[in-house]
Amino acid sequence: MSNKGIHPIVSEYNLLWEALKYYEQRLEQLSFAETDEDQQLTYDEKLQDIEGILASLKLAAKEDYDLDLE
């Protein structure tokens, strides 16, 4: 993330991490409860996107501040 001009501070990394983890949990709940296969697929695609964002965020936090996000 920081290579593209975004330079969050430690508290912002933590806030982004927590928000994305919360959204990930919510999407998992929605996907599990959904009966419409198309809508379930939409939720699952968003979950895959979030996984990629979380991985990028984790890497950037480690590189910028030696911060381990869990």
C-alpha positions in Angstrom: 0.0 0.0 0.0 2.7 2.5 0.9 4.4 2.0 -2.5 1.3 3.6 -4.1 1.3 6.8 -2.2 -0.7 5.8 0.9 1.3 6.1 4.1 -0.9 5.2 7.0 0.3 5.6 10.6 0.3 2.6 13.0 -3.2 3.5 14.4 -4.6 3.7 10.9 -3.2 0.3 10.0 -4.9 -1.1 13.1 -8.2 0.6 12.3 -8.2 -0.6 8.7 -7.3 -4.1 9.8 -10.1 -4.2 12.4 -12.7 -2.7 9.9 -11.8 -5.2 7.2 -11.9 -8.1 9.6 -15.3 -7.0 10.8 -16.5 -6.7 7.2 -15.1 -10.1 6.4 -17.0 -11.7 9.3 -20.2 -10.0 8.2 -19.8 -11.2 4.6 -19.2 -14.7 5.8 -22.4 -14.6 7.8 -24.4 -13.1 4.9 -22.9 -15.7 2.5 -23.8 -18.6 4.8 -27.4 -17.4 5.4 -28.0 -16.5 1.7 -30.3 -18.8 -0.3 -29.9 -17.1 -3.6 -26.8 -18.6 -5.3 -26.0 -15.5 -7.3 -26.0 -13.3 -4.2 -24.0 -15.9 -2.3 -21.4 -15.8 -5.2 -21.3 -12.0 -4.9 -20.5 -12.3 -1.2 -17.9 -14.9 -1.8 -16.2 -12.8 -4.4 -16.1 -9.9 -2.0 -14.5 -12.2 0.6 -11.8 -13.1 -1.8 -11.1 -9.5 -2.5 -10.9 -8.8 1.2 -8.4 -11.6 1.7 -6.1 -10.0 -0.9 -6.5 -6.6 0.7 -5.8 -8.0 4.2 -2.6 -9.7 2.8 -1.4 -6.4 1.2 -2.2 -4.5 4.4 -0.4 -7.0 6.5 2.7 -6.8 4.3 2.7 -3.0 4.2 2.4 -2.7 8.0 5.3 -5.1 8.4 7.4 -3.2 5.9 6.5 0.3 7.2 6.6 -0.2 11.0 7.5 -3.9 11.6 3.9 -4.2 12.7 2.4 -7.7 12.9 -1.3 -7.5 12.2 -3.3 -10.5 13.4 
